[in-house]
């Protein structure tokens, strides 16, 4: 993130607030969605599946 011009304090807050997870089985992914406050999609994805999954997770 330093190459993007994000200051050190911003990187620390990002790392404290966000989690990046490896690929996982669907059941584990759906359980993780239920624990999240918000979900972000990668660039180039429309977000439809993520929005539907978040809706189903409550």
BAFI-302678 format. One record per residue: z, y negated, x of N, C-alpha, C, O in turn; residue in one letter; residue number from 1. Coordinates in Angstrom, 3 decimals, padded with zeros to 6 digits. Atoms other than C-alpha are relative to their C-alpha. Layout:
<nodes>
(node (Z; Y; X); (Z; Y; X); (Z; Y; X); (Z; Y; X); "a"; NUM)
...
</nodes>
This chain:
<nodes>
(node (000.000; 001.191; 000.811); (000.000; 000.000; 000.000); (000.000; -001.253; 000.853); (-000.320; -002.334; 000.359); "x"; 1)
(node (000.002; 001.191; -000.839); (000.352; -002.320; 002.972); (-001.419; -000.526; 000.175); (-001.616; -001.733; 000.312); "x"; 2)
(node (001.387; 000.426; -000.105); (-003.440; -002.385; 003.248); (-000.474; -000.775; -001.217); (-001.488; -001.469; -001.151); "x"; 3)
(node (000.350; 000.719; 001.223); (-003.549; -003.770; -000.296); (000.704; -001.347; -000.089); (000.526; -002.079; -001.063); "x"; 4)
(node (-000.699; 001.273; 000.000); (-001.349; -006.719; 000.624); (001.283; -000.005; -000.807); (001.789; -001.073; -001.153); "x"; 5)
(node (-001.251; -000.074; 000.762); (001.721; -005.471; -001.251); (001.156; -000.163; 000.982); (001.266; 000.616; 001.930); "x"; 6)
(node (-001.114; 000.192; -000.930); (004.862; -006.825; 000.455); (000.971; 001.177; -000.020); (001.023; 001.943; -000.982); "x"; 7)
(node (-000.942; -001.118; -000.146); (007.541; -004.403; 001.661); (000.942; 000.116; -001.196); (001.182; 001.222; -001.681); "x"; 8)
(node (-000.941; -000.073; 001.125); (009.964; -005.342; -001.148); (-000.700; 000.533; -001.250); (-000.086; 001.258; -002.033); "x"; 9)
(node (000.751; -000.519; 001.143); (007.252; -004.631; -003.739); (-000.255; 001.484; 000.120); (-000.205; 002.209; -000.874); "x"; 10)
(node (000.213; -001.436; -000.213); (006.511; -001.254; -002.201); (001.271; 000.771; -000.293); (001.219; 001.844; -000.893); "x"; 11)
(node (-001.272; -000.675; 000.236); (010.193; -000.338; -002.315); (000.268; 000.124; -001.489); (000.676; 001.186; -001.960); "x"; 12)
(node (-000.233; -000.054; 001.445); (010.470; -001.234; -005.994); (-000.950; 000.984; -000.661); (-000.549; 001.721; -001.561); "x"; 13)
(node (000.972; -000.934; 000.562); (007.284; 000.706; -006.780); (000.455; 001.436; 000.244); (000.447; 002.260; -000.671); "x"; 14)
(node (-000.401; -001.364; -000.342); (008.532; 003.798; -004.971); (001.274; 000.419; -000.724); (001.457; 001.599; -001.021); "x"; 15)
(node (-001.212; -000.320; 000.752); (011.893; 003.586; -006.730); (-000.296; 000.249; -001.473); (000.404; 001.027; -002.122); "x"; 16)
(node (000.273; -000.047; 001.438); (010.302; 003.234; -010.169); (-001.056; 001.023; -000.393); (-001.073; 001.475; -001.538); "x"; 17)
(node (001.134; -000.870; 000.337); (007.240; 005.498; -009.985); (000.087; 001.310; 000.764); (000.617; 001.376; 001.873); "x"; 18)
(node (000.057; -001.294; -000.656); (006.744; 009.123; -009.180); (-001.421; 000.527; -000.006); (-002.112; 000.449; -001.022); "x"; 19)
(node (001.301; -000.641; -000.091); (003.586; 010.819; -007.983); (000.257; 001.495; 000.112); (001.044; 001.933; 000.951); "x"; 20)
(node (-000.265; -001.428; 000.073); (003.456; 014.512; -008.776); (-001.264; 000.786; 000.307); (-002.365; 000.329; -000.003); "x"; 21)
(node (001.165; -000.852; -000.257); (001.167; 017.324; -007.608); (-000.495; 000.631; -001.299); (000.155; 000.553; -002.341); "x"; 22)
(node (000.535; -000.735; 001.149); (-001.009; 019.303; -009.959); (001.019; 001.061; -000.411); (001.652; 001.688; 000.438); "x"; 23)
(node (-000.994; -000.950; 000.497); (001.153; 021.508; -012.172); (-000.527; 000.695; -001.242); (-001.476; 000.215; -001.861); "x"; 24)
(node (000.414; -000.695; 001.217); (000.815; 024.025; -015.009); (000.184; -000.908; -001.219); (001.069; -001.763; -001.223); "x"; 25)
(node (-000.083; 000.861; 001.185); (000.255; 022.436; -018.442); (001.396; -000.092; -000.613); (001.811; -001.180; -001.010); "x"; 26)
(node (-001.338; 000.043; 000.612); (003.715; 023.398; -019.753); (000.937; -000.908; 000.794); (001.718; -001.660; 000.211); "x"; 27)
(node (-000.833; 000.868; -000.842); (005.408; 021.691; -016.790); (-000.414; -001.459; -000.157); (000.434; -002.350; -000.203); "x"; 28)
(node (000.504; 001.361; 000.171); (003.182; 018.631; -017.199); (000.476; -000.601; -001.323); (000.898; -001.756; -001.363); "x"; 29)
(node (-000.430; 000.503; 001.309); (004.022; 018.296; -020.898); (001.503; -000.279; -000.015); (001.949; -001.243; -000.638); "x"; 30)
(node (-001.441; 000.246; -000.101); (007.742; 018.603; -020.134); (000.269; -001.284; 000.779); (001.162; -002.052; 000.424); "x"; 31)
(node (-000.158; 001.219; -000.796); (007.403; 015.870; -017.506); (-000.389; -001.233; -000.810); (000.250; -002.278; -000.690); "x"; 32)
(node (000.401; 001.120; 000.857); (005.576; 013.629; -019.994); (001.134; -000.419; -000.924); (001.300; -001.607; -001.205); "x"; 33)
(node (-001.102; 000.310; 000.895); (008.583; 013.855; -022.283); (001.127; -000.773; 000.665); (001.959; -001.364; -000.023); "x"; 34)
(node (-001.033; 000.719; -000.743); (010.784; 012.357; -019.543); (-000.450; -001.396; 000.425); (000.373; -002.201; 000.861); "x"; 35)
(node (000.554; 001.254; -000.528); (008.499; 009.413; -018.710); (000.212; -001.167; -000.955); (000.195; -001.003; -002.175); "x"; 36)
(node (-000.063; 001.233; 000.788); (008.973; 005.837; -019.878); (-001.400; -000.529; -000.281); (-001.640; -001.136; -001.325); "x"; 37)
(node (001.392; 000.386; 000.194); (005.261; 005.148; -019.427); (-000.870; 000.886; 000.878); (-000.392; 001.480; 001.845); "x"; 38)
(node (000.949; -000.839; -000.729); (002.166; 006.957; -018.161); (-001.177; -000.853; 000.439); (-001.643; -001.707; -000.315); "x"; 39)
(node (001.154; 000.719; -000.524); (-000.644; 005.612; -015.992); (-001.115; 000.994; 000.279); (-000.868; 002.098; 000.764); "x"; 40)
(node (001.164; -000.814; -000.335); (-004.142; 007.025; -015.685); (-000.640; -000.517; 001.274); (-000.472; -001.680; 001.640); "x"; 41)
(node (000.785; 000.408; -001.161); (-006.293; 006.963; -012.589); (-001.160; -000.869; -000.451); (-001.600; -000.787; -001.598); "x"; 42)
(node (001.177; 000.813; 000.304); (-009.122; 004.451; -012.441); (-001.156; 000.944; -000.347); (-001.314; 001.999; 000.267); "x"; 43)
(node (001.144; -000.814; 000.394); (-012.204; 005.826; -014.145); (000.292; 000.942; -001.163); (-000.620; 001.586; -001.680); "x"; 44)
(node (-000.372; -000.833; 001.146); (-010.295; 007.687; -016.864); (000.274; -000.903; -001.188); (000.837; -001.986; -001.037); "x"; 45)
(node (-000.125; 000.842; 001.190); (-010.292; 006.384; -020.413); (001.423; -000.061; -000.538); (001.776; -001.027; -001.215); "x"; 46)
(node (-001.382; 000.005; 000.463); (-006.673; 007.308; -021.136); (000.213; 000.691; -001.328); (001.346; 000.758; -001.804); "x"; 47)
(node (-000.145; -000.637; 001.302); (-007.361; 009.148; -024.377); (000.908; 001.216; 000.019); (001.784; 001.349; -000.835); "x"; 48)
(node (-000.818; -001.210; -000.084); (-005.833; 012.451; -023.320); (001.439; -000.368; 000.343); (002.378; 000.220; -000.194); "x"; 49)
(node (-001.351; 000.438; -000.357); (-002.867; 010.670; -021.726); (000.706; -000.610; -001.198); (001.880; -000.329; -001.440); "x"; 50)
(node (-000.594; 000.627; 001.186); (-002.274; 008.599; -024.862); (000.379; 001.057; -001.036); (001.453; 000.984; -001.633); "x"; 51)
(node (-000.294; -001.062; 000.957); (-002.471; 011.689; -027.068); (001.209; 000.814; 000.456); (002.082; 001.137; -000.350); "x"; 52)
(node (-001.135; -000.748; -000.532); (-000.075; 013.584; -024.789); (001.300; -000.768; -000.135); (002.334; -000.189; -000.467); "x"; 53)
(node (-001.199; 000.833; 000.138); (002.379; 010.674; -024.804); (000.442; -000.063; -001.455); (001.636; -000.010; -001.750); "x"; 54)
(node (-000.317; 000.027; 001.429); (002.186; 010.471; -028.584); (000.678; 001.304; -000.421); (001.665; 001.288; -001.157); "x"; 55)
(node (-000.574; -001.301; 000.350); (002.908; 014.194; -028.890); (001.380; 000.202; 000.627); (002.230; 000.889; 000.061); "x"; 56)
(node (-001.292; -000.139; -000.680); (005.796; 013.931; -026.411); (001.078; -000.838; -000.664); (002.268; -000.625; -000.435); "x"; 57)
(node (-000.966; 000.848; 000.699); (007.422; 011.298; -028.593); (000.242; -001.266; 000.724); (001.030; -002.095; 000.271); "x"; 58)
</nodes>
